[in-house]
Amino acid sequence: MKSIHVAAAALILSLAASLVQAQSGPTPQEQMACRSDAGKFCAEHVGKPPQMNACLRANKAQLSEGCRKVVESRGG
């Protein structure tokens, strides 16, 4: 019974860590990888992270390879 609780706790912590990573802001490296694409496809969303993320995901097929990798690494 104790091992079930430990496994459940580990799963919850893993999911929480994934959620935090997805919600945290982009690193400077990620920002640089997507700077050009963000300006080209999503300029109206600068300063609005949730809308910018959604816009980049929506335009993923047109993004540069580096930015596409950033979007995919963040669940897009």
PQR file of N, CA, C, O and H, with PARSE charges and radii, in Angstrom:
ATOM      1  N   MET A   1       0.817  -1.193   0.000 -0.4000 1.5000
ATOM      2  CA  MET A   1       0.000   0.000   0.000 -0.0000 2.0000
ATOM      3  C   MET A   1       0.860   1.256   0.000  0.5500 1.7000
ATOM      4  O   MET A   1       0.537   2.230  -0.680 -0.5500 1.4000
ATOM      5  N   LYS A   2       1.958   1.241   0.760 -0.4000 1.5000
ATOM      6  CA  LYS A   2       2.830   2.403   0.827 -0.0000 2.0000
ATOM      7  C   LYS A   2       3.458   2.687  -0.532  0.5500 1.7000
ATOM      8  O   LYS A   2       3.628   3.851  -0.895 -0.5500 1.4000
ATOM      9  H   LYS A   2       2.220   0.450   1.312  0.4000 1.0000
ATOM     10  N   SER A   3       3.805   1.647  -1.293 -0.4000 1.5000
ATOM     11  CA  SER A   3       4.426   1.859  -2.599 -0.0000 2.0000
ATOM     12  C   SER A   3       3.454   2.533  -3.566  0.5500 1.7000
ATOM     13  O   SER A   3       3.882   3.283  -4.443 -0.5500 1.4000
ATOM     14  H   SER A   3       3.666   0.701  -0.998  0.4000 1.0000
ATOM     15  N   ILE A   4       2.167   2.278  -3.420 -0.4000 1.5000
ATOM     16  CA  ILE A   4       1.167   2.941  -4.269 -0.0000 2.0000
ATOM     17  C   ILE A   4       1.154   4.436  -3.973  0.5500 1.7000
ATOM     18  O   ILE A   4       1.070   5.253  -4.891 -0.5500 1.4000
ATOM     19  H   ILE A   4       1.820   1.668  -2.708  0.4000 1.0000
ATOM     20  N   HIS A   5       1.235   4.795  -2.697 -0.4000 1.5000
ATOM     21  CA  HIS A   5       1.251   6.211  -2.324 -0.0000 2.0000
ATOM     22  C   HIS A   5       2.512   6.897  -2.836  0.5500 1.7000
ATOM     23  O   HIS A   5       2.456   8.036  -3.299 -0.5500 1.4000
ATOM     24  H   HIS A   5       1.303   4.132  -1.952  0.4000 1.0000
ATOM     25  N   VAL A   6       3.639   6.214  -2.755 -0.4000 1.5000
ATOM     26  CA  VAL A   6       4.892   6.768  -3.241 -0.0000 2.0000
ATOM     27  C   VAL A   6       4.820   6.957  -4.754  0.5500 1.7000
ATOM     28  O   VAL A   6       5.241   7.992  -5.270 -0.5500 1.4000
ATOM     29  H   VAL A   6       3.685   5.289  -2.379  0.4000 1.0000
ATOM     30  N   ALA A   7       4.297   5.978  -5.455 -0.4000 1.5000
ATOM     31  CA  ALA A   7       4.169   6.078  -6.913 -0.0000 2.0000
ATOM     32  C   ALA A   7       3.228   7.205  -7.297  0.5500 1.7000
ATOM     33  O   ALA A   7       3.503   7.951  -8.236 -0.5500 1.4000
ATOM     34  H   ALA A   7       3.955   5.137  -5.036  0.4000 1.0000
ATOM     35  N   ALA A   8       2.126   7.336  -6.584 -0.4000 1.5000
ATOM     36  CA  ALA A   8       1.167   8.407  -6.862 -0.0000 2.0000
ATOM     37  C   ALA A   8       1.808   9.776  -6.614  0.5500 1.7000
ATOM     38  O   ALA A   8       1.631  10.703  -7.403 -0.5500 1.4000
ATOM     39  H   ALA A   8       1.902   6.729  -5.821  0.4000 1.0000
ATOM     40  N   ALA A   9       2.551   9.893  -5.516 -0.4000 1.5000
ATOM     41  CA  ALA A   9       3.223  11.154  -5.208 -0.0000 2.0000
ATOM     42  C   ALA A   9       4.246  11.494  -6.277  0.5500 1.7000
ATOM     43  O   ALA A   9       4.363  12.654  -6.673 -0.5500 1.4000
ATOM     44  H   ALA A   9       2.695   9.139  -4.875  0.4000 1.0000
ATOM     45  N   ALA A  10       4.982  10.511  -6.745 -0.4000 1.5000
ATOM     46  CA  ALA A  10       5.977  10.736  -7.790 -0.0000 2.0000
ATOM     47  C   ALA A  10       5.304  11.204  -9.083  0.5500 1.7000
ATOM     48  O   ALA A  10       5.811  12.098  -9.761 -0.5500 1.4000
ATOM     49  H   ALA A  10       4.887   9.569  -6.424  0.4000 1.0000
ATOM     50  N   LEU A  11       4.181  10.609  -9.416 -0.4000 1.5000
ATOM     51  CA  LEU A  11       3.448  11.004 -10.615 -0.0000 2.0000
ATOM     52  C   LEU A  11       2.953  12.437 -10.498  0.5500 1.7000
ATOM     53  O   LEU A  11       3.062  13.212 -11.449 -0.5500 1.4000
ATOM     54  H   LEU A  11       3.770   9.883  -8.865  0.4000 1.0000
ATOM     55  N   ILE A  12       2.417  12.791  -9.354 -0.4000 1.5000
ATOM     56  CA  ILE A  12       1.908  14.152  -9.140 -0.0000 2.0000
ATOM     57  C   ILE A  12       3.048  15.160  -9.243  0.5500 1.7000
ATOM     58  O   ILE A  12       2.892  16.207  -9.871 -0.5500 1.4000
ATOM     59  H   ILE A  12       2.328  12.162  -8.582  0.4000 1.0000
ATOM     60  N   LEU A  13       4.186  14.856  -8.636 -0.4000 1.5000
ATOM     61  CA  LEU A  13       5.333  15.762  -8.713 -0.0000 2.0000
ATOM     62  C   LEU A  13       5.829  15.916 -10.145  0.5500 1.7000
ATOM     63  O   LEU A  13       6.199  17.013 -10.564 -0.5500 1.4000
ATOM     64  H   LEU A  13       4.313  14.005  -8.126  0.4000 1.0000
ATOM     65  N   SER A  14       5.838  14.827 -10.888 -0.4000 1.5000
ATOM     66  CA  SER A  14       6.271  14.865 -12.274 -0.0000 2.0000
ATOM     67  C   SER A  14       5.339  15.745 -13.110  0.5500 1.7000
ATOM     68  O   SER A  14       5.805  16.556 -13.910 -0.5500 1.4000
ATOM     69  H   SER A  14       5.538  13.936 -10.548  0.4000 1.0000
ATOM     70  N   LEU A  15       4.046  15.589 -12.930 -0.4000 1.5000
ATOM     71  CA  LEU A  15       3.077  16.403 -13.662 -0.0000 2.0000
ATOM     72  C   LEU A  15       3.180  17.871 -13.269  0.5500 1.7000
ATOM     73  O   LEU A  15       3.085  18.753 -14.123 -0.5500 1.4000
ATOM     74  H   LEU A  15       3.668  14.929 -12.280  0.4000 1.0000
ATOM     75  N   ALA A  16       3.373  18.134 -11.992 -0.4000 1.5000
ATOM     76  CA  ALA A  16       3.510  19.515 -11.524 -0.0000 2.0000
ATOM     77  C   ALA A  16       4.746  20.166 -12.127  0.5500 1.7000
ATOM     78  O   ALA A  16       4.699  21.327 -12.534 -0.5500 1.4000
ATOM     79  H   ALA A  16       3.450  17.418 -11.298  0.4000 1.0000
ATOM     80  N   ALA A  17       5.842  19.436 -12.188 -0.4000 1.5000
ATOM     81  CA  ALA A  17       7.072  19.976 -12.774 -0.0000 2.0000
ATOM     82  C   ALA A  17       6.870  20.288 -14.251  0.5500 1.7000
ATOM     83  O   ALA A  17       7.359  21.306 -14.741 -0.5500 1.4000
ATOM     84  H   ALA A  17       5.881  18.493 -11.858  0.4000 1.0000
ATOM     85  N   SER A  18       6.160  19.430 -14.956 -0.4000 1.5000
ATOM     86  CA  SER A  18       5.879  19.675 -16.372 -0.0000 2.0000
ATOM     87  C   SER A  18       5.026  20.917 -16.546  0.5500 1.7000
ATOM     88  O   SER A  18       5.261  21.714 -17.454 -0.5500 1.4000
ATOM     89  H   SER A  18       5.763  18.603 -14.557  0.4000 1.0000
ATOM     90  N   LEU A  19       4.047  21.082 -15.691 -0.4000 1.5000
ATOM     91  CA  LEU A  19       3.166  22.237 -15.758 -0.0000 2.0000
ATOM     92  C   LEU A  19       3.929  23.518 -15.477  0.5500 1.7000
ATOM     93  O   LEU A  19       3.735  24.516 -16.170 -0.5500 1.4000
ATOM     94  H   LEU A  19       3.856  20.434 -14.953  0.4000 1.0000
ATOM     95  N   VAL A  20       4.785  23.506 -14.484 -0.4000 1.5000
ATOM     96  CA  VAL A  20       5.586  24.685 -14.161 -0.0000 2.0000
ATOM     97  C   VAL A  20       6.485  25.044 -15.332  0.5500 1.7000
ATOM     98  O   VAL A  20       6.606  26.220 -15.677 -0.5500 1.4000
ATOM     99  H   VAL A  20       4.943  22.695 -13.921  0.4000 1.0000
ATOM    100  N   GLN A  21       7.112  24.062 -15.943 -0.4000 1.5000
ATOM    101  CA  GLN A  21       7.987  24.327 -17.085 -0.0000 2.0000
ATOM    102  C   GLN A  21       7.190  24.932 -18.231  0.5500 1.7000
ATOM    103  O   GLN A  21       7.658  25.869 -18.878 -0.5500 1.4000
ATOM    104  H   GLN A  21       7.014  23.107 -15.662  0.4000 1.0000
ATOM    105  N   ALA A  22       6.003  24.417 -18.491 -0.4000 1.5000
ATOM    106  CA  ALA A  22       5.186  24.926 -19.589 -0.0000 2.0000
ATOM    107  C   ALA A  22       4.722  26.352 -19.314  0.5500 1.7000
ATOM    108  O   ALA A  22       4.544  27.135 -20.247 -0.5500 1.4000
ATOM    109  H   ALA A  22       5.622  23.656 -17.966  0.4000 1.0000
ATOM    110  N   GLN A  23       4.522  26.698 -18.032 -0.4000 1.5000
ATOM    111  CA  GLN A  23       4.030  28.020 -17.690 -0.0000 2.0000
ATOM    112  C   GLN A  23       5.140  29.029 -17.469  0.5500 1.7000
ATOM    113  O   GLN A  23       4.891  30.233 -17.513 -0.5500 1.4000
ATOM    114  H   GLN A  23       4.666  26.062 -17.275  0.4000 1.0000
ATOM    115  N   SER A  24       6.352  28.570 -17.234 -0.4000 1.5000
ATOM    116  CA  SER A  24       7.438  29.506 -16.999 -0.0000 2.0000
ATOM    117  C   SER A  24       7.766  30.230 -18.294  0.5500 1.7000
ATOM    118  O   SER A  24       7.514  29.731 -19.390 -0.5500 1.4000
ATOM    119  H   SER A  24       6.555  27.592 -17.198  0.4000 1.0000
ATOM    120  N   GLY A  25       8.326  31.404 -18.141 -0.4000 1.5000
ATOM    121  CA  GLY A  25       8.658  32.194 -19.314 -0.0000 2.0000
ATOM    122  C   GLY A  25       9.807  31.599 -20.090  0.5500 1.7000
ATOM    123  O   GLY A  25      10.530  30.738 -19.587 -0.5500 1.4000
ATOM    124  H   GLY A  25       8.530  31.810 -17.250  0.4000 1.0000
ATOM    125  N   PRO A  26       9.975  32.060 -21.319 -0.5600 1.5000
ATOM    126  CA  PRO A  26      11.061  31.539 -22.146  0.2800 2.0000
ATOM    127  C   PRO A  26      12.421  31.989 -21.623  0.5500 1.7000
ATOM    128  O   PRO A  26      12.553  33.071 -21.051 -0.5500 1.4000
ATOM    129  N   THR A  27      13.409  31.160 -21.824 -0.4000 1.5000
ATOM    130  CA  THR A  27      14.776  31.510 -21.463 -0.0000 2.0000
ATOM    131  C   THR A  27      15.291  32.534 -22.479  0.5500 1.7000
ATOM    132  O   THR A  27      14.701  32.688 -23.548 -0.5500 1.4000
ATOM    133  H   THR A  27      13.302  30.281 -22.289  0.4000 1.0000
ATOM    134  N   PRO A  28      16.371  33.226 -22.163 -0.5600 1.5000
ATOM    135  CA  PRO A  28      16.941  34.152 -23.152  0.2800 2.0000
ATOM    136  C   PRO A  28      17.301  33.451 -24.471  0.5500 1.7000
ATOM    137  O   PRO A  28      17.136  34.025 -25.548 -0.5500 1.4000
ATOM    138  N   GLN A  29      17.790  32.216 -24.378 -0.4000 1.5000
ATOM    139  CA  GLN A  29      18.133  31.471 -25.597 -0.0000 2.0000
ATOM    140  C   GLN A  29      16.880  31.185 -26.427  0.5500 1.7000
ATOM    141  O   GLN A  29      16.901  31.287 -27.653 -0.5500 1.4000
ATOM    142  H   GLN A  29      17.923  31.750 -23.503  0.4000 1.0000
ATOM    143  N   GLU A  30      15.790  30.827 -25.744 -0.4000 1.5000
ATOM    144  CA  GLU A  30      14.540  30.557 -26.456 -0.0000 2.0000
ATOM    145  C   GLU A  30      14.005  31.838 -27.092  0.5500 1.7000
ATOM    146  O   GLU A  30      13.502  31.820 -28.216 -0.5500 1.4000
ATOM    147  H   GLU A  30      15.773  30.744 -24.747  0.4000 1.0000
ATOM    148  N   GLN A  31      14.118  32.939 -26.370 -0.4000 1.5000
ATOM    149  CA  GLN A  31      13.662  34.215 -26.930 -0.0000 2.0000
ATOM    150  C   GLN A  31      14.439  34.568 -28.196  0.5500 1.7000
ATOM    151  O   GLN A  31      13.858  35.014 -29.186 -0.5500 1.4000
ATOM    152  H   GLN A  31      14.526  32.954 -25.457  0.4000 1.0000
ATOM    153  N   MET A  32      15.750  34.366 -28.156 -0.4000 1.5000
ATOM    154  CA  MET A  32      16.570  34.673 -29.337 -0.0000 2.0000
ATOM    155  C   MET A  32      16.213  33.760 -30.507  0.5500 1.7000
ATOM    156  O   MET A  32      16.194  34.206 -31.654 -0.5500 1.4000
ATOM    157  H   MET A  32      16.221  34.003 -27.352  0.4000 1.0000
ATOM    158  N   ALA A  33      15.931  32.499 -30.230 -0.4000 1.5000
ATOM    159  CA  ALA A  33      15.584  31.550 -31.291 -0.0000 2.0000
ATOM    160  C   ALA A  33      14.282  31.943 -31.987  0.5500 1.7000
ATOM    161  O   ALA A  33      14.095  31.663 -33.171 -0.5500 1.4000
ATOM    162  H   ALA A  33      15.946  32.137 -29.298  0.4000 1.0000
ATOM    163  N   CYS A  34      13.394  32.588 -31.252 -0.4000 1.5000
ATOM    164  CA  CYS A  34      12.072  32.915 -31.802 -0.0000 2.0000
ATOM    165  C   CYS A  34      11.858  34.403 -32.078  0.5500 1.7000
ATOM    166  O   CYS A  34      10.787  34.796 -32.540 -0.5500 1.4000
ATOM    167  H   CYS A  34      13.547  32.816 -30.290  0.4000 1.0000
ATOM    168  N   ARG A  35      12.851  35.222 -31.805 -0.4000 1.5000
ATOM    169  CA  ARG A  35      12.667  36.677 -31.952 -0.0000 2.0000
ATOM    170  C   ARG A  35      12.184  37.058 -33.345  0.5500 1.7000
ATOM    171  O   ARG A  35      11.202  37.789 -33.473 -0.5500 1.4000
ATOM    172  H   ARG A  35      13.721  34.903 -31.430  0.4000 1.0000
ATOM    173  N   SER A  36      12.842  36.585 -34.375 -0.4000 1.5000
ATOM    174  CA  SER A  36      12.484  36.932 -35.750 -0.0000 2.0000
ATOM    175  C   SER A  36      11.090  36.416 -36.111  0.5500 1.7000
ATOM    176  O   SER A  36      10.280  37.136 -36.696 -0.5500 1.4000
ATOM    177  H   SER A  36      13.639  35.991 -34.271  0.4000 1.0000
ATOM    178  N   ASP A  37      10.823  35.152 -35.752 -0.4000 1.5000
ATOM    179  CA  ASP A  37       9.518  34.559 -36.062 -0.0000 2.0000
ATOM    180  C   ASP A  37       8.397  35.271 -35.301  0.5500 1.7000
ATOM    181  O   ASP A  37       7.314  35.487 -35.845 -0.5500 1.4000
ATOM    182  H   ASP A  37      11.480  34.567 -35.277  0.4000 1.0000
ATOM    183  N   ALA A  38       8.658  35.630 -34.054 -0.4000 1.5000
ATOM    184  CA  ALA A  38       7.640  36.316 -33.256 -0.0000 2.0000
ATOM    185  C   ALA A  38       7.282  37.656 -33.904  0.5500 1.7000
ATOM    186  O   ALA A  38       6.109  38.023 -33.983 -0.5500 1.4000
ATOM    187  H   ALA A  38       9.538  35.454 -33.613  0.4000 1.0000
ATOM    188  N   GLY A  39       8.299  38.378 -34.363 -0.4000 1.5000
ATOM    189  CA  GLY A  39       8.045  39.649 -35.025 -0.0000 2.0000
ATOM    190  C   GLY A  39       7.339  39.488 -36.358  0.5500 1.7000
ATOM    191  O   GLY A  39       6.507  40.314 -36.736 -0.5500 1.4000
ATOM    192  H   GLY A  39       9.251  38.080 -34.299  0.4000 1.0000
ATOM    193  N   LYS A  40       7.671  38.430 -37.061 -0.4000 1.5000
ATOM    194  CA  LYS A  40       7.103  38.198 -38.393 -0.0000 2.0000
ATOM    195  C   LYS A  40       5.654  37.725 -38.336  0.5500 1.7000
ATOM    196  O   LYS A  40       4.811  38.202 -39.096 -0.5500 1.4000
ATOM    197  H   LYS A  40       8.347  37.760 -36.754  0.4000 1.0000
ATOM    198  N   PHE A  41       5.364  36.783 -37.430 -0.4000 1.5000
ATOM    199  CA  PHE A  41       4.039  36.159 -37.412 -0.0000 2.0000
ATOM    200  C   PHE A  41       3.119  36.636 -36.284  0.5500 1.7000
ATOM    201  O   PHE A  41       1.897  36.528 -36.390 -0.5500 1.4000
ATOM    202  H   PHE A  41       6.049  36.396 -36.813  0.4000 1.0000
ATOM    203  N   CYS A  42       3.703  37.161 -35.212 -0.4000 1.5000
ATOM    204  CA  CYS A  42       2.902  37.391 -34.000 -0.0000 2.0000
ATOM    205  C   CYS A  42       3.178  38.736 -33.339  0.5500 1.7000
ATOM    206  O   CYS A  42       3.042  38.858 -32.122 -0.5500 1.4000
ATOM    207  H   CYS A  42       4.695  37.249 -35.126  0.4000 1.0000
ATOM    208  N   ALA A  43       3.561  39.747 -34.113 -0.4000 1.5000
ATOM    209  CA  ALA A  43       3.966  41.038 -33.557 -0.0000 2.0000
ATOM    210  C   ALA A  43       2.891  41.652 -32.660  0.5500 1.7000
ATOM    211  O   ALA A  43       3.215  42.342 -31.693 -0.5500 1.4000
ATOM    212  H   ALA A  43       3.672  39.648 -35.102  0.4000 1.0000
ATOM    213  N   GLU A  44       1.632  41.412 -32.966 -0.4000 1.5000
ATOM    214  CA  GLU A  44       0.547  42.009 -32.179 -0.0000 2.0000
ATOM    215  C   GLU A  44       0.452  41.417 -30.771  0.5500 1.7000
ATOM    216  O   GLU A  44      -0.283  41.935 -29.930 -0.5500 1.4000
ATOM    217  H   GLU A  44       1.369  40.852 -33.751  0.4000 1.0000
ATOM    218  N   HIS A  45       1.189  40.342 -30.512 -0.4000 1.5000
ATOM    219  CA  HIS A  45       1.131  39.677 -29.208 -0.0000 2.0000
ATOM    220  C   HIS A  45       2.371  39.909 -28.342  0.5500 1.7000
ATOM    221  O   HIS A  45       2.516  39.282 -27.293 -0.5500 1.4000
ATOM    222  H   HIS A  45       1.786  39.922 -31.195  0.4000 1.0000
ATOM    223  N   VAL A  46       3.264  40.801 -28.771 -0.4000 1.5000
ATOM    224  CA  VAL A  46       4.455  41.104 -27.976 -0.0000 2.0000
ATOM    225  C   VAL A  46       4.005  41.642 -26.610  0.5500 1.7000
ATOM    226  O   VAL A  46       3.149  42.522 -26.524 -0.5500 1.4000
ATOM    227  H   VAL A  46       3.146  41.311 -29.624  0.4000 1.0000
ATOM    228  N   GLY A  47       4.598  41.097 -25.558 -0.4000 1.5000
ATOM    229  CA  GLY A  47       4.248  41.500 -24.197 -0.0000 2.0000
ATOM    230  C   GLY A  47       3.060  40.753 -23.625  0.5500 1.7000
ATOM    231  O   GLY A  47       2.640  41.025 -22.500 -0.5500 1.4000
ATOM    232  H   GLY A  47       5.294  40.383 -25.627  0.4000 1.0000
ATOM    233  N   LYS A  48       2.513  39.813 -24.384 -0.4000 1.5000
ATOM    234  CA  LYS A  48       1.370  39.004 -23.945 -0.0000 2.0000
ATOM    235  C   LYS A  48       1.752  37.532 -24.103  0.5500 1.7000
ATOM    236  O   LYS A  48       1.370  36.899 -25.087 -0.5500 1.4000
ATOM    237  H   LYS A  48       2.855  39.592 -25.298  0.4000 1.0000
ATOM    238  N   PRO A  49       2.505  36.979 -23.139 -0.5600 1.5000
ATOM    239  CA  PRO A  49       3.036  35.618 -23.293  0.2800 2.0000
ATOM    240  C   PRO A  49       2.019  34.539 -23.671  0.5500 1.7000
ATOM    241  O   PRO A  49       2.310  33.746 -24.566 -0.5500 1.4000
ATOM    242  N   PRO A  50       0.844  34.464 -23.042 -0.5600 1.5000
ATOM    243  CA  PRO A  50      -0.080  33.383 -23.448  0.2800 2.0000
ATOM    244  C   PRO A  50      -0.502  33.505 -24.914  0.5500 1.7000
ATOM    245  O   PRO A  50      -0.569  32.506 -25.630 -0.5500 1.4000
ATOM    246  N   GLN A  51      -0.783  34.726 -25.356 -0.4000 1.5000
ATOM    247  CA  GLN A  51      -1.193  34.922 -26.746 -0.0000 2.0000
ATOM    248  C   GLN A  51      -0.032  34.675 -27.699  0.5500 1.7000
ATOM    249  O   GLN A  51      -0.224  34.124 -28.784 -0.5500 1.4000
ATOM    250  H   GLN A  51      -0.728  35.538 -24.775  0.4000 1.0000
ATOM    251  N   MET A  52       1.175  35.079 -27.300 -0.4000 1.5000
ATOM    252  CA  MET A  52       2.354  34.840 -28.140 -0.0000 2.0000
ATOM    253  C   MET A  52       2.594  33.344 -28.307  0.5500 1.7000
ATOM    254  O   MET A  52       2.848  32.869 -29.413 -0.5500 1.4000
ATOM    255  H   MET A  52       1.331  35.526 -26.419  0.4000 1.0000
ATOM    256  N   ASN A  53       2.512  32.608 -27.206 -0.4000 1.5000
ATOM    257  CA  ASN A  53       2.707  31.156 -27.275 -0.0000 2.0000
ATOM    258  C   ASN A  53       1.677  30.518 -28.191  0.5500 1.7000
ATOM    259  O   ASN A  53       2.018  29.659 -29.004 -0.5500 1.4000
ATOM    260  H   ASN A  53       2.306  32.994 -26.307  0.4000 1.0000
ATOM    261  N   ALA A  54       0.423  30.928 -28.068 -0.4000 1.5000
ATOM    262  CA  ALA A  54      -0.636  30.370 -28.911 -0.0000 2.0000
ATOM    263  C   ALA A  54      -0.395  30.715 -30.379  0.5500 1.7000
ATOM    264  O   ALA A  54      -0.606  29.878 -31.257 -0.5500 1.4000
ATOM    265  H   ALA A  54       0.147  31.626 -27.407  0.4000 1.0000
ATOM    266  N   CYS A  55       0.041  31.933 -30.644 -0.4000 1.5000
ATOM    267  CA  CYS A  55       0.313  32.358 -32.020 -0.0000 2.0000
ATOM    268  C   CYS A  55       1.471  31.568 -32.618  0.5500 1.7000
ATOM    269  O   CYS A  55       1.394  31.119 -33.762 -0.5500 1.4000
ATOM    270  H   CYS A  55       0.212  32.613 -29.930  0.4000 1.0000
ATOM    271  N   LEU A  56       2.536  31.398 -31.854 -0.4000 1.5000
ATOM    272  CA  LEU A  56       3.673  30.621 -32.364 -0.0000 2.0000
ATOM    273  C   LEU A  56       3.273  29.180 -32.623  0.5500 1.7000
ATOM    274  O   LEU A  56       3.693  28.595 -33.622 -0.5500 1.4000
ATOM    275  H   LEU A  56       2.599  31.763 -30.925  0.4000 1.0000
ATOM    276  N   ARG A  57       2.468  28.594 -31.743 -0.4000 1.5000
ATOM    277  CA  ARG A  57       1.988  27.219 -31.970 -0.0000 2.0000
ATOM    278  C   ARG A  57       1.151  27.156 -33.249  0.5500 1.7000
ATOM    279  O   ARG A  57       1.282  26.223 -34.040 -0.5500 1.4000
ATOM    280  H   ARG A  57       2.127  29.069 -30.931  0.4000 1.0000
ATOM    281  N   ALA A  58       0.293  28.158 -33.441 -0.4000 1.5000
ATOM    282  CA  ALA A  58      -0.577  28.169 -34.617 -0.0000 2.0000
ATOM    283  C   ALA A  58       0.220  28.304 -35.914  0.5500 1.7000
ATOM    284  O   ALA A  58      -0.225  27.850 -36.968 -0.5500 1.4000
ATOM    285  H   ALA A  58       0.187  28.917 -32.798  0.4000 1.0000
ATOM    286  N   ASN A  59       1.389  28.924 -35.836 -0.4000 1.5000
ATOM    287  CA  ASN A  59       2.228  29.132 -37.013 -0.0000 2.0000
ATOM    288  C   ASN A  59       3.430  28.200 -37.059  0.5500 1.7000
ATOM    289  O   ASN A  59       4.380  28.455 -37.798 -0.5500 1.4000
ATOM    290  H   ASN A  59       1.750  29.292 -34.979  0.4000 1.0000
ATOM    291  N   LYS A  60       3.400  27.134 -36.285 -0.4000 1.5000
ATOM    292  CA  LYS A  60       4.558  26.261 -36.122 -0.0000 2.0000
ATOM    293  C   LYS A  60       5.134  25.780 -37.452  0.5500 1.7000
ATOM    294  O   LYS A  60       6.355  25.717 -37.594 -0.5500 1.4000
ATOM    295  H   LYS A  60       2.627  26.927 -35.684  0.4000 1.0000
ATOM    296  N   ALA A  61       4.315  25.448 -38.405 -0.4000 1.5000
ATOM    297  CA  ALA A  61       4.797  24.929 -39.689 -0.0000 2.0000
ATOM    298  C   ALA A  61       5.633  25.954 -40.449  0.5500 1.7000
ATOM    299  O   ALA A  61       6.446  25.582 -41.295 -0.5500 1.4000
ATOM    300  H   ALA A  61       3.323  25.499 -38.290  0.4000 1.0000
ATOM    301  N   GLN A  62       5.443  27.234 -40.159 -0.4000 1.5000
ATOM    302  CA  GLN A  62       6.155  28.292 -40.869 -0.0000 2.0000
ATOM    303  C   GLN A  62       7.362  28.827 -40.096  0.5500 1.7000
ATOM    304  O   GLN A  62       8.106  29.660 -40.613 -0.5500 1.4000
ATOM    305  H   GLN A  62       4.783  27.536 -39.472  0.4000 1.0000
ATOM    306  N   LEU A  63       7.560  28.358 -38.873 -0.4000 1.5000
ATOM    307  CA  LEU A  63       8.638  28.876 -38.045 -0.0000 2.0000
ATOM    308  C   LEU A  63       9.999  28.354 -38.485  0.5500 1.7000
ATOM    309  O   LEU A  63      10.103  27.312 -39.133 -0.5500 1.4000
ATOM    310  H   LEU A  63       6.956  27.680 -38.454  0.4000 1.0000
ATOM    311  N   SER A  64      11.034  29.096 -38.122 -0.4000 1.5000
ATOM    312  CA  SER A  64      12.400  28.628 -38.352 -0.0000 2.0000
ATOM    313  C   SER A  64      12.605  27.354 -37.533  0.5500 1.7000
ATOM    314  O   SER A  64      11.868  27.087 -36.584 -0.5500 1.4000
ATOM    315  H   SER A  64      10.949  29.942 -37.596  0.4000 1.0000
ATOM    316  N   GLU A  65      13.602  26.585 -37.911 -0.4000 1.5000
ATOM    317  CA  GLU A  65      13.842  25.309 -37.232 -0.0000 2.0000
ATOM    318  C   GLU A  65      14.097  25.512 -35.736  0.5500 1.7000
ATOM    319  O   GLU A  65      13.564  24.769 -34.911 -0.5500 1.4000
ATOM    320  H   GLU A  65      14.201  26.802 -38.682  0.4000 1.0000
ATOM    321  N   GLY A  66      14.900  26.505 -35.385 -0.4000 1.5000
ATOM    322  CA  GLY A  66      15.217  26.751 -33.976 -0.0000 2.0000
ATOM    323  C   GLY A  66      13.996  27.110 -33.163  0.5500 1.7000
ATOM    324  O   GLY A  66      13.811  26.601 -32.058 -0.5500 1.4000
ATOM    325  H   GLY A  66      15.333  27.109 -36.054  0.4000 1.0000
ATOM    326  N   CYS A  67      13.166  27.976 -33.696 -0.4000 1.5000
ATOM    327  CA  CYS A  67      11.955  28.378 -32.978 -0.0000 2.0000
ATOM    328  C   CYS A  67      10.962  27.224 -32.910  0.5500 1.7000
ATOM    329  O   CYS A  67      10.297  27.035 -31.892 -0.5500 1.4000
ATOM    330  H   CYS A  67      13.317  28.389 -34.594  0.4000 1.0000
ATOM    331  N   ARG A  68      10.863  26.469 -33.966 -0.4000 1.5000
ATOM    332  CA  ARG A  68       9.957  25.312 -33.964 -0.0000 2.0000
ATOM    333  C   ARG A  68      10.348  24.331 -32.857  0.5500 1.7000
ATOM    334  O   ARG A  68       9.484  23.765 -32.189 -0.5500 1.4000
ATOM    335  H   ARG A  68      11.404  26.623 -34.793  0.4000 1.0000
ATOM    336  N   LYS A  69      11.657  24.134 -32.668 -0.4000 1.5000
ATOM    337  CA  LYS A  69      12.123  23.241 -31.602 -0.0000 2.0000
ATOM    338  C   LYS A  69      11.741  23.799 -30.233  0.5500 1.7000
ATOM    339  O   LYS A  69      11.374  23.037 -29.338 -0.5500 1.4000
ATOM    340  H   LYS A  69      12.360  24.593 -33.211  0.4000 1.0000
ATOM    341  N   VAL A  70      11.822  25.109 -30.060 -0.4000 1.5000
ATOM    342  CA  VAL A  70      11.424  25.730 -28.790 -0.0000 2.0000
ATOM    343  C   VAL A  70       9.941  25.497 -28.545  0.5500 1.7000
ATOM    344  O   VAL A  70       9.543  25.089 -27.453 -0.5500 1.4000
ATOM    345  H   VAL A  70      12.120  25.728 -30.787  0.4000 1.0000
ATOM    346  N   VAL A  71       9.133  25.752 -29.550 -0.4000 1.5000
ATOM    347  CA  VAL A  71       7.682  25.578 -29.418 -0.0000 2.0000
ATOM    348  C   VAL A  71       7.354  24.132 -29.078  0.5500 1.7000
ATOM    349  O   VAL A  71       6.528  23.872 -28.203 -0.5500 1.4000
ATOM    350  H   VAL A  71       9.456  26.083 -30.436  0.4000 1.0000
ATOM    351  N   GLU A  72       7.992  23.194 -29.760 -0.4000 1.5000
ATOM    352  CA  GLU A  72       7.739  21.774 -29.503 -0.0000 2.0000
ATOM    353  C   GLU A  72       8.200  21.372 -28.120  0.5500 1.7000
ATOM    354  O   GLU A  72       7.553  20.548 -27.474 -0.5500 1.4000
ATOM    355  H   GLU A  72       8.662  23.405 -30.471  0.4000 1.0000
ATOM    356  N   SER A  73       9.308  21.935 -27.644 -0.4000 1.5000
ATOM    357  CA  SER A  73       9.804  21.578 -26.313 -0.0000 2.0000
ATOM    358  C   SER A  73       8.887  22.106 -25.208  0.5500 1.7000
ATOM    359  O   SER A  73       8.947  21.644 -24.069 -0.5500 1.4000
ATOM    360  H   SER A  73       9.835  22.604 -28.169  0.4000 1.0000
ATOM    361  N   ARG A  74       8.047  23.069 -25.551 -0.4000 1.5000
ATOM    362  CA  ARG A  74       7.120  23.639 -24.584 -0.0000 2.0000
ATOM    363  C   ARG A  74       5.695  23.122 -24.804  0.5500 1.7000
ATOM    364  O   ARG A  74       4.722  23.728 -24.356 -0.5500 1.4000
ATOM    365  H   ARG A  74       7.998  23.444 -26.477  0.4000 1.0000
ATOM    366  N   GLY A  75       5.599  22.010 -25.492 -0.4000 1.5000
ATOM    367  CA  GLY A  75       4.296  21.357 -25.626 -0.0000 2.0000
ATOM    368  C   GLY A  75       3.490  21.758 -26.837  0.5500 1.7000
ATOM    369  O   GLY A  75       2.318  21.395 -26.941 -0.5500 1.4000
ATOM    370  H   GLY A  75       6.390  21.518 -25.857  0.4000 1.0000
ATOM    371  N   GLY A  76       4.085  22.499 -27.762 -0.4000 1.5000
ATOM    372  CA  GLY A  76       3.326  22.965 -28.922 -0.0000 2.0000
ATOM    373  C   GLY A  76       3.539  22.159 -30.152  0.5500 1.7000
ATOM    374  O   GLY A  76       2.953  22.455 -31.194 -0.5500 1.4000
ATOM    375  H   GLY A  76       5.037  22.794 -27.677  0.4000 1.0000
TER
END
